[in-house]
Amino acid sequence: MGTPVQELFDLTGQVALVTGGSRGLGLQMAEALGEAGAKIMLTSRKAAELEEAAADLSARGIDARWIAADASDPLQVARVVDETMQRLGRIDILVNNAGATWGAPAEDYPLAAWDKVMNLNIRSLFLFAQAAGKASMIPHRRGRIVNIASIAGLGGSMEMKFIAYGTSKGAVVNFTRTLAAEWGVYGITVNALAPGFFPSKMTQGTLAHFGIEKIAAAAPLKRIGDDDDLKGAVLLFASAAGKHITGQILAVDGGVSSVHGG
């Protein structure tokens, strides 16, 4: 007989650091991990949003803290990891969710926008993984890293003018596979979620431009994501239930990538 299923998904006593955790997909995933028993450390740039998010989680009975920081700044990343270690003692789970986008045709794309998107969407993942790995996961010889890619990283698009975003999310896919291969020896799993369209501050312009109905119609399930659709997937990757899964990319997109290639 194996371990009871409820025990496999139980995160009691573990610590999860969630970047970009003050709203949207980050907060949804933090909620799932917290409800499974993990202590949550949220980080993003805006203190007011973090304070509100942590209060919302606390009202649900979740042990939630926060640290305001810029995920693309190496010194601030180091501070977040150091503070998390000081306050909570370890980092068992890292959810690399911080991200940004910028829309413009490739031929006119501003270099400053390219750098901003690449620094937040892929450089920050490396910085946080390296810092959390060295501070806690490698010494403890266990850890769960969940990177947030996108179906935009699985293929190109004729309609979406997002050269930097698509490139950065493609990089997240191979960063995930490469780090999984290298850090498996330490008992660390590294996987990625590739969401499709979810309502968020980042997607609100695109959803308004193309229309939710049109975007939903392109998905086999005829819907876009909601406030629950990443919870089960992130819990699988973060828990003992996923201990034999690493280097994988899971699209959570209503089936869009299965028929459109991303």
Buried (B, 14 or more C-beta within 10 A) or exposed (E): EEEEEEEBBBBEEBBBBBBBBBBBBBBBBBBBBBBBBBBBBBBBBEEEBBBBBBEBBBEEEBBBBBBBBBBBBBEBBBBBBEBBBEEBEBBBBBBBBBBBBBBBEEEEBEEEBBEBBBBBBBBBBBBBBBBBBEBBBBEBEBBBBBBBBBBBBBEEBEEBBBBBBBBBBBBBBBBBBEBBEEBEEBBBBBBBBBBBBBBBEBBEEBBEEBEBEEBBEBBEEEBBBEEEBBBEBBBBBBBEBBEEBBBBBBBBBBBBBEEBEB
